[in-house]
Amino acid sequence: MFKLISMILQDEEPVTETEIDNESELLDGSECPENLIIQSELAESVRLAVSELGEKDRQIVTEVYLNGKTVVEVSQETGENWFTLNKRLHRALAKLKYNKHLLSLDC
């Protein structure tokens, strides 16, 4: 699921067939119109769920999953303790895992 979050946050376009084949959380990977609609809805749900996180949670999720930084790199840039950031990241991911927008999806 978290690789999927990363892919969606990085792309404004629908997820490609290759990405879907590599990510078991999505349906079957075909490019049929129904799956493109589902992919679009999934992408919007992930973006909405991330936008509902608190500022600090959203920042660490964005830095790690969108910008590809490690927690240590973010720690060095912000001056915050890496352990605190790591804990914040895991809490934010848990919030995403149980977010109402993502729970409503059937994937």
N, C-alpha and C positions, 0 to 999 in steps of 0.2 A: 504494500500500500504506500509506503513512504517513497519508493522509487517512482511510483505513479504520481505522487504529489509533486515531486521534483520535476518530472517531465511536464506536467500540466502548468506549473508555475513558470517554467522557462519558455513555453510555447503558447502563442496566441492562436495558432492553427490547431485543427483537430489532430489527435494523436495518429501517427502513421501506422500502416499495417505491420511494419517491422517492429516498431515499438510495442505494438499490441501483442505480437507473437512472443516477445520477450517478457511480457508482463502478464502473469496468469490472472490478475484481478479483473482484467477486462474480458469481454465476451470472446468471440472466436476469431477476431482479427480481420474479418472480411470487410471490404469497402462498400458494402451495401448501404443504401440510404438510411435504413433503420439504425445500423450501428454507428454511422456518422452522427446521427441525431443523439444517440445515447452517449457517444464520446463527448459531444458538445455539452450536453447536460451535465455529464460527470465533471468536465473541466470547469464549468460555471459553479457547480456545487463545491468543488475544492477551493476555487478562488474565494467564494463567499465564506466558506468555513474559515479560511486563513484570515480573511478581512475581519472576522468577528473576534479573533484573538486579541488579547491586550497588546499594547504597543511593544513592550519588551519581548513578549512571546512571538509576536509577528516578526520582529526584527531578527531574532535568532533563527527562526525557521527560514526566513528569507535569505539571510546570510549563508546558511549551511546548504539549503536545498536549491536556492535560485542562483546564488553567486558561487557555490561550490567551495566555500571556505570550510576549514576545520574549526572546531570549537576553540582550539588553541590559537589559531590565527585571529579569530574574532576577539578572543581574550586579549591578545597582544595589541590589537587595534583600539579596543575600548578601554583597556585598563581594568576590566572586571575579572574576577577570579574565574579561571576556566571551569572549576568544579561547579560554581554557581551557574555559569552559562550552560554547562552540560545538563545539570538538573532542570534548568528552565526549559531547555530543548525537549527533554523527555516528557516533562509535564505538558508542554504545548502539543507534542505529538499525541499524547494520551487524550487531550481535549479534542484534537482533530478526529481521532479514532472513534470517539463517541459523539461527534457533532451531529445534530439533527439533520443537517443537509446531506451528510454522507451516509448516515444510517438509513435514510429513506431510499437509497440506491440499492439496486439488487445486483451487485457484482461482487 
